[in-house]
Amino acid sequence: MLYLAPLFKLGKPSNRFGYADDVALLAVFLSLETNSQLLSTALQEALDQGLAERVTFELAKLELLHFSRQ
């Protein structure tokens, strides 16, 4: 969707992916705390952009997946 295009230019664009109306934010770091902070910041940027463009997000569909080698 073209109205989502600005989301992929925020922050570090190489860490944002999307297909149709789905958006994924990627954070890779050694600690869960840092990953969480990076994703929190990226999410807030996306929500702010959504407000500016009058795009709403279904908050119930948001999820965080954390993968660890431990």
N, C-alpha and C positions, 0 to 999 in steps of 0.2 A: 504494500500500500504506500502510495506516495506521501501521504501525510505523516508516516513514520520515518521518512528519510532523514529528517534533521536529528533524530535520536542517534543515528549511526555516525554522526560527525562530532558528537560531544566527547569530552575527555580523551581517552586513547582509543581511536576508532578500531584498531586491530583487535580490541577486546570486546567488541560488540558484534553480534551476529543476529540475523533474522530471516524469517521466511513467512511470507504472507502477513498475518497479524501477530506473529510470535516474535519475541525479542529475547535474546540471551546475553547476559553480561558475564564476562570471564575475569576471574582474579586468580593469579597464581603467585603464591608466596609461601614461605616456610612456616608461618604461624596462622592458626585459625583466627586469632584476634586481628591480625593485619588483613587477612582475606575479608573478614567480616566488615572491617572499616572501609576497605576499598569498594566492596559491593554496596555498602550503605551509601557512600558518597555517590557512586554511579547511579544508584536507584534514585536518590534525591535529585540529581541532575535530570534524569529521565522524567520524573514526576513534575519538576519545574518546567521542563520543555513542553510536557503535555498540557500543563495549565496555560502556558503562553500560546500554544497552538489550538487550544480547546479540544484536546484529545483526552478521553478518560480511560483509565485502566481498571480492570476488574481486580481489585486488591485480594479477593479470595483466591485468585488463581496464581498469585505470586508464590514462588518457592525458592529455597536455597538448597543446593546440593553441595555437600562438601566431601571431597575424596581425599583420602590419606593413605600413605603407604604403611602406616603403623597398624 
